[in-house]
């Protein structure tokens, strides 16, 4: 399928990601995202008034986030722009991209800003009043920690879904650690030549603002908190769950950051592109839901749906990116599609640079575009799982305009 919407080449960005309780821990995720968007739009000479639609995604509430997208667009100077605020955990990046694509497809918008932001650090503690309970005592939760550890449908943790998949498909700890070492090696390639790959879409060194956004608190040279594992070090780790296979080394870490993509019509894409000779076209989206407590499995049928809509086979895909909160995700996806997991996730992935949830998929899609551009074009696939045993995928193409 050929959607009417395109992504102008270069009209996207991401902050570096910072491990939770790190450099971004005290920055309001929406205000921070707006601060970055103003700077990045100015660098690309894109007037905020160009937009007639917006989509914001997040998964961790912040103060005043009730006002959602209109607040964000107001902060960046796009005061006439409305649109939804969406939340689909780690699938939010694809979901928001699809929402903008659909709006352009039916002619309700011409140029949209898709912006996803999250801060897992200092997550909110929520209290739910219940005057009819004994003593009028309500219920409460720590939004981030409690939901990482408890799916209300099954009472299990996210980690349990990975262990269930490991047991069903026979994946060992050693296999998972092999994936980790390869993924860290691929990420280090993005740091070569002064982080040349990251600088294709990321401002580096990155000036971290103080909470008032008038001063610079410190500077980041790249992503903060990335592990440097060794085979010997990983081998010493014990599985987190007794009798399991998944160690702390074989899973991602919570993080903070934001990322954005501009989506527009084919005609406007040339005007907003940093290289009008390159086109980024959208061909297919997919979503799926796996069996309860088998979250990593959902990436496979979601990808199949996106490939089917795009009219492509997996062997016609030049580059594959995945959201891999667990190394098991990549082992499963590669086995199901009969491909080599070592060739996936070139230049980086969420297993290595972290898991800020909503912007994670957006950054992966941006990296996919840049990898394809470096290859001279071709089709790419991104697929990623999310809470509730769901997943979303997208197939796109980088080609001559």
Secondary structure, DSSP 8 states (H G I E B T S, - for coil): ---SEEEETT-EEE---EETTSTTTTS-HHHHHHHHHHHHHHHTT--GGG-SEEEEE-SS--TTGGGHHHHHHHHHT-TT----EE--GGGHHHHHHHHHHHHHHTTS-SEEEEEEEEE-TT--EEEE--TTSGGG--EEEEHHHHHHS--TTT---HHHHHHHHHHHHT--HHHHHHHHHHHHHHHHHHTHHHHTTGGGTS-SSEEEE-TTSSSEEEEESS-BS-----HHHHHT---SSTT----GGGB--BEEEEEEEEEEEHHHHHHH-SSTTEEEEEEEEEEEE-STT-GGGHHHHHHHHHHHHHT--GGG-SEEEEE-SBHHHHHHHHHHHT--GGGSSTT--HHHH-B-THHHHHHHHHHHHHHHHHHT-EEEEEEEEETTTEEEEEEEEEEE-
